[in-house]
Amino acid sequence: MRASLPFWAISASRRALGTRTIVSTFGHVRPESPSPAGKYYFCEIFKHNPRFGIVLSVFRNNSQTPLSSNLPAHLPGSLYHEMDQFALKGKTAVITGGARGLGFAFAEALAEAGASIAILDIGTPKPGSLEELAERCGVQIKSFVVDVSSREQVNEVIETIEREFGSVDVNVNAAGVVTDESFLTTSDQNLSRTFNFIGSFLVAQACANAMVRNDVAPIGSIIFISSVSVHVSTVVQQTSCYIASKSAVRGLVKPLALELAQYGIRVNTLSPGSTRTDMFKQVEEAFPDLVKQFNQESMFGRVAEPRELKPAILFLATSSWTTGQDLVVDGGMSSFKHRANY
């Protein structure tokens, strides 16, 4: 076959392929003109490679015969051209709250795209998790113990990251604390612990200054992790303090996007729904009935798995024409009147 094979679609499910041959398909291609057999051709991509577009094998639909030897020489280049938009090789991502949970899933997503990772957290990662991720993705990963509510500590660690990693290109602010407590009895301690705005503000400010100092276009992306709860209230928990803090974080996005656009810095929020992190699993074991109500809040009757947020964070980290936006990834929770019980 000598037909030109441009990249046709970024993703396709196994079910759509109609074959058991391809296990981890990331993309597929289609001839511009029909092949002699009139068949489609599918590429299996090694999705953990930092540069993405490595073609391992190409199969005819419903066939176990690889067709790699028939590919035109320029096919890999066309795949590289499309997938390079999502590559972060040579970039550094600073992630708060990245030691565990959803923050670690974000670290995985960006490392798999080729970014080196600097984690800021008062907690410690699971033993061996960072080493395994660094080896698997071939990137530099380091965790820093820092109180993100301290301006002095934040500025010091960002300067250290600049020296050790060379630049700051992506900042994901995922650190946060949530406490289930009635508004009428919310304590000063809960108020001071839960109000996530200050830490997000300080880290974003320090990272933005580092991006401006680096001055290499496109300069960078700042992402605040908000919550679907700023869009729709939930009866499952009483978290007014937490939601207020996430609303404040979301409120930063539009003014910062406007103010920092002159430097080529994009600013967005990601608002996820309930996600099955390690902390959520503990709640699941202790309060199974509560988790059942969380499950009822999405259209799919379950909460998200951390890996399901990876495409969203990668999009916001790499999309050069997206700024000032709030990306809601909630399984449809904010789009229908769910069945959770009062």
C-alpha positions as CSV (number, residue, x, y, z in Angstrom):
1,M,0.0,0.0,0.0
2,R,1.4,3.4,-1.0
3,A,-1.5,5.7,0.0
4,S,-0.8,8.7,2.2
5,L,-1.7,7.9,5.8
6,P,-2.2,11.2,7.8
7,F,-3.2,11.1,11.4
8,W,-7.0,10.7,11.4
9,A,-8.0,10.6,15.1
10,I,-6.3,10.8,18.4
11,S,-8.1,8.0,20.1
12,A,-10.2,5.0,19.5
13,S,-11.6,2.4,21.9
14,R,-10.9,-1.3,21.7
15,R,-14.6,-1.9,21.2
16,A,-14.6,0.4,18.2
17,L,-11.7,-1.4,16.7
18,G,-13.5,-4.7,16.7
19,T,-10.4,-6.7,17.3
20,R,-8.6,-8.3,20.2
21,T,-5.2,-7.9,18.5
22,I,-4.6,-4.3,19.6
23,V,-4.4,-4.0,23.4
24,S,-3.3,-0.4,24.0
25,T,-4.4,1.6,21.0
26,F,-3.7,5.3,21.4
27,G,-4.5,6.4,17.8
28,H,-5.5,5.1,14.4
29,V,-5.0,6.1,10.8
30,R,-7.0,5.8,7.6
31,P,-5.8,5.9,4.0
32,E,-6.8,9.0,2.0
33,S,-7.7,6.6,-0.8
34,P,-9.1,3.1,-0.1
35,S,-6.5,0.3,0.0
36,P,-7.0,-2.6,-2.4
37,A,-8.9,-4.5,0.3
38,G,-10.9,-1.4,1.2
39,K,-9.8,-1.8,4.9
40,Y,-8.9,0.6,7.6
41,Y,-5.5,0.4,9.2
42,F,-4.9,0.8,12.9
43,C,-1.7,1.8,14.7
44,E,-0.7,0.5,18.1
45,I,1.2,3.2,20.0
46,F,3.4,2.8,23.0
47,K,1.5,5.3,25.1
48,H,4.0,5.6,27.9
49,N,6.8,6.9,25.7
50,P,7.4,10.5,26.5
51,R,7.3,11.4,22.8
52,F,4.1,9.5,22.2
53,G,4.3,8.8,18.5
54,I,6.3,5.6,18.5
55,V,4.6,3.1,16.2
56,L,5.0,-0.5,17.4
57,S,2.8,-2.2,14.9
58,V,0.0,-1.7,12.5
59,F,-2.7,-4.2,11.9
60,R,-5.5,-4.6,9.3
61,N,-8.9,-4.5,11.0
62,N,-9.8,-8.0,12.4
63,S,-6.4,-9.4,11.4
64,Q,-3.4,-10.5,13.4
65,T,-1.0,-9.9,10.5
66,P,1.2,-6.8,11.2
67,L,1.5,-4.5,8.2
68,S,4.5,-2.4,9.5
69,S,6.6,-3.3,6.5
70,N,4.0,-1.8,4.1
71,L,4.0,1.6,5.8
72,P,5.2,4.7,3.9
73,A,8.3,6.2,5.3
74,H,6.6,9.5,6.3
75,L,3.9,7.9,8.4
76,P,5.7,8.2,11.8
77,G,6.4,11.8,11.0
78,S,2.7,12.6,10.5
79,L,1.9,10.9,13.9
80,Y,4.7,12.9,15.6
81,H,3.4,16.1,14.2
82,E,-0.1,15.6,15.8
83,M,1.0,14.0,19.1
84,D,3.9,16.5,19.7
85,Q,1.2,19.0,20.7
86,F,0.7,16.9,23.9
87,A,4.4,16.3,24.5
88,L,6.2,18.0,27.4
89,K,9.7,16.7,26.9
90,G,12.3,19.1,28.4
91,K,9.6,20.9,30.5
92,T,9.3,21.0,34.3
93,A,6.0,20.7,36.1
94,V,5.6,21.9,39.7
95,I,2.7,20.1,41.4
96,T,1.4,20.9,44.9
97,G,-0.2,18.0,46.8
98,G,1.5,15.6,44.3
99,A,2.7,13.1,46.8
100,R,-0.5,11.0,46.7
101,G,-4.0,10.9,45.5
102,L,-5.2,13.0,42.6
103,G,-2.1,15.1,42.7
104,F,0.1,12.0,42.1
105,A,-2.2,11.0,39.1
106,F,-1.5,14.4,37.7
107,A,2.2,13.9,38.2
108,E,1.9,10.5,36.4
109,A,0.1,12.1,33.4
110,L,2.7,14.9,32.9
111,A,5.6,12.6,33.5
112,E,4.2,10.2,30.9
113,A,4.1,13.2,28.5
114,G,7.9,13.7,29.1
115,A,7.9,16.4,31.8
116,S,10.2,16.4,34.8
117,I,8.2,16.7,38.0
118,A,8.8,18.7,41.2
119,I,6.3,17.8,43.9
120,L,5.5,20.2,46.8
121,D,3.8,18.5,49.7
122,I,3.8,18.3,53.5
123,G,3.2,14.6,53.1
124,T,5.5,11.9,51.8
125,P,4.9,9.8,48.6
126,K,4.4,6.0,48.8
127,P,7.8,4.3,49.2
128,G,9.3,3.7,45.7
129,S,6.4,5.4,43.8
130,L,8.5,8.4,42.5
131,E,11.5,6.2,41.7
132,E,9.3,3.8,39.7
133,L,7.6,6.7,37.8
134,A,11.0,8.4,37.0
135,E,12.5,5.1,35.7
136,R,9.4,4.2,33.7
137,C,9.1,7.7,32.0
138,G,12.8,8.5,31.8
139,V,12.4,11.9,33.6
140,Q,13.7,13.7,36.7
141,I,11.3,13.6,39.7
142,K,11.9,15.0,43.1
143,S,9.7,15.7,46.1
144,F,10.1,18.7,48.4
145,V,8.6,19.0,51.9
146,V,7.2,22.5,52.0
147,D,4.3,24.4,53.7
148,V,2.7,26.1,50.7
149,S,1.0,28.6,53.0
150,S,4.5,30.1,53.8
151,R,5.6,32.6,51.3
152,E,9.3,32.3,52.4
153,Q,9.3,28.5,52.0
154,V,7.5,28.7,48.6
155,N,9.8,31.3,47.1
156,E,12.9,29.3,48.4
157,V,11.8,26.0,46.9
158,I,10.8,27.5,43.5
159,E,14.2,29.1,43.3
160,T,15.8,25.7,44.1
161,I,13.6,24.0,41.4
162,E,14.8,26.6,38.9
163,R,18.4,25.8,39.6
164,E,18.0,22.0,39.7
165,F,15.5,21.5,36.9
166,G,16.4,24.5,34.7
167,S,12.9,26.0,34.4
168,V,9.3,26.0,35.6
169,D,6.9,25.5,32.7
170,V,3.7,24.0,34.2
171,N,2.2,24.6,37.7
172,V,-0.6,22.4,39.0
173,N,-2.1,23.5,42.3
174,A,-3.7,20.4,43.8
175,A,-3.0,20.7,47.5
176,G,-6.0,21.0,49.7
177,V,-7.8,19.8,52.8
178,V,-11.5,19.0,53.2
179,T,-13.3,18.6,56.5
180,D,-17.0,17.5,56.8
181,E,-18.4,20.0,59.3
182,S,-21.6,21.9,59.6
183,F,-21.4,25.6,58.8
184,L,-23.1,26.5,62.1
185,T,-20.2,24.8,64.0
186,T,-17.2,25.4,61.7
187,S,-14.2,26.0,64.0
188,D,-11.4,28.5,63.5
189,Q,-9.1,25.5,63.2
190,N,-11.1,24.1,60.3
191,L,-11.3,27.5,58.7
192,S,-7.5,28.0,58.8
193,R,-6.7,24.4,57.7
194,T,-9.2,24.2,54.9
195,F,-8.9,27.5,53.2
196,N,-6.8,26.4,50.3
197,F,-6.6,29.8,48.5
198,I,-3.5,31.1,50.1
199,G,-1.2,28.2,49.2
200,S,-2.5,28.1,45.7
201,F,-2.0,31.9,45.3
202,L,1.6,31.8,46.7
203,V,2.8,28.9,44.6
204,A,1.2,30.2,41.4
205,Q,2.7,33.6,42.0
206,A,6.2,32.2,42.5
207,C,5.9,29.9,39.5
208,A,4.6,32.7,37.3
209,N,7.6,34.8,38.3
210,A,9.9,31.9,37.4
211,M,8.2,31.5,34.0
212,V,8.7,35.2,33.2
213,R,12.3,34.9,34.2
214,N,12.8,31.9,31.9
215,D,11.2,33.9,29.0
216,V,11.1,30.9,26.5
217,A,7.9,30.9,24.4
218,P,5.4,29.4,24.9
219,I,6.2,30.3,28.5
220,G,3.9,28.2,30.6
221,S,0.6,27.0,32.1
222,I,-0.9,27.5,35.5
223,I,-3.7,25.1,36.6
224,F,-5.7,25.4,39.7
225,I,-7.7,22.4,40.9
226,S,-11.1,23.5,42.0
227,S,-14.2,21.2,42.4
228,V,-17.5,20.4,40.8
229,S,-19.0,21.5,44.1
230,V,-18.5,25.1,43.2
231,H,-21.0,24.5,40.4
232,V,-23.6,22.3,42.2
233,S,-24.2,21.7,45.9
234,T,-24.1,18.2,47.3
235,V,-26.1,16.8,50.2
236,V,-23.6,14.0,50.8
237,Q,-21.2,16.2,52.9
238,Q,-21.2,19.5,54.7
239,T,-18.1,21.2,53.3
240,S,-19.0,24.9,53.0
241,C,-15.5,26.0,54.1
242,Y,-13.8,23.8,51.5
243,I,-16.2,24.8,48.7
244,A,-15.7,28.5,49.6
245,S,-11.9,28.0,49.3
246,K,-12.3,26.3,45.9
247,S,-14.6,29.1,44.7
248,A,-11.9,31.6,45.6
249,V,-9.3,29.6,43.7
250,R,-11.6,29.5,40.7
251,G,-12.1,33.2,41.0
252,L,-8.4,33.8,40.4
253,V,-8.5,32.3,36.9
254,K,-10.0,35.0,34.7
255,P,-8.1,38.0,36.1
256,L,-4.8,36.1,36.2
257,A,-5.4,34.8,32.6
258,L,-5.9,38.4,31.4
259,E,-3.0,39.8,33.5
260,L,-0.5,37.1,32.5
261,A,-1.4,36.7,28.8
262,Q,1.2,39.4,27.9
263,Y,3.9,36.9,29.1
264,G,2.4,33.9,27.3
265,I,1.2,32.3,30.5
266,R,-2.1,30.5,30.4
267,V,-4.3,30.1,33.5
268,N,-7.2,27.6,33.9
269,T,-9.0,25.6,36.5
270,L,-9.9,21.9,36.5
271,S,-13.0,21.1,38.5
272,P,-13.3,17.3,39.0
273,G,-16.1,15.4,40.6
274,S,-15.6,12.8,43.4
275,T,-12.6,10.7,42.7
276,R,-11.6,7.3,44.1
277,T,-8.2,8.3,45.6
278,D,-6.6,6.4,48.5
279,M,-8.3,8.8,50.9
280,F,-11.7,8.1,49.3
281,K,-11.0,4.3,49.6
282,Q,-10.6,4.8,53.4
283,V,-14.0,6.6,53.5
284,E,-15.4,3.7,51.3
285,E,-14.3,1.2,53.9
286,A,-15.6,3.2,56.9
287,F,-18.8,4.6,55.5
288,P,-20.0,2.4,52.6
289,D,-23.5,4.0,52.6
290,L,-22.0,7.4,52.2
291,V,-20.0,6.2,49.2
292,K,-23.2,4.8,47.6
293,Q,-24.6,8.4,47.7
294,F,-21.4,9.7,46.0
295,N,-21.9,7.1,43.3
296,Q,-25.4,8.3,42.6
297,E,-24.3,11.8,41.9
298,S,-22.7,11.0,38.5
299,M,-24.5,9.9,35.4
300,F,-22.4,6.7,35.4
301,G,-23.4,5.6,38.9
302,R,-19.9,5.7,40.2
303,V,-17.1,8.1,41.1
304,A,-14.1,8.7,38.9
305,E,-10.8,6.8,39.0
306,P,-7.8,9.1,39.2
307,R,-6.5,8.0,35.8
308,E,-9.7,9.3,34.2
309,L,-8.5,12.9,35.1
310,K,-5.2,12.5,33.3
311,P,-6.3,13.5,29.8
312,A,-7.9,16.7,31.2
313,I,-4.7,17.8,33.0
314,L,-2.6,17.1,30.0
315,F,-4.9,19.1,27.8
316,L,-4.7,22.1,30.1
317,A,-1.0,21.8,30.4
318,T,-0.4,21.8,26.6
319,S,-3.3,23.6,24.8
320,S,-1.8,26.9,23.7
321,W,-5.2,28.4,22.9
322,T,-7.0,27.7,26.2
323,T,-6.9,30.2,29.0
324,G,-9.3,31.8,31.5
325,Q,-11.4,28.6,31.5
326,D,-12.8,26.2,34.0
327,L,-12.8,22.6,32.7
328,V,-15.5,20.5,34.6
329,V,-14.8,16.8,34.5
330,D,-17.5,15.3,36.7
331,G,-19.1,12.3,35.0
332,G,-22.1,14.5,34.3
333,M,-22.8,15.4,38.0
334,S,-23.4,19.1,37.3
335,S,-25.7,18.4,34.4
336,F,-28.6,16.5,35.9
337,K,-30.6,16.3,39.1
338,H,-29.0,13.3,40.8
339,R,-30.6,10.8,43.1
340,A,-28.6,11.2,46.3
341,N,-30.7,11.0,49.4
342,Y,-31.3,13.8,51.9
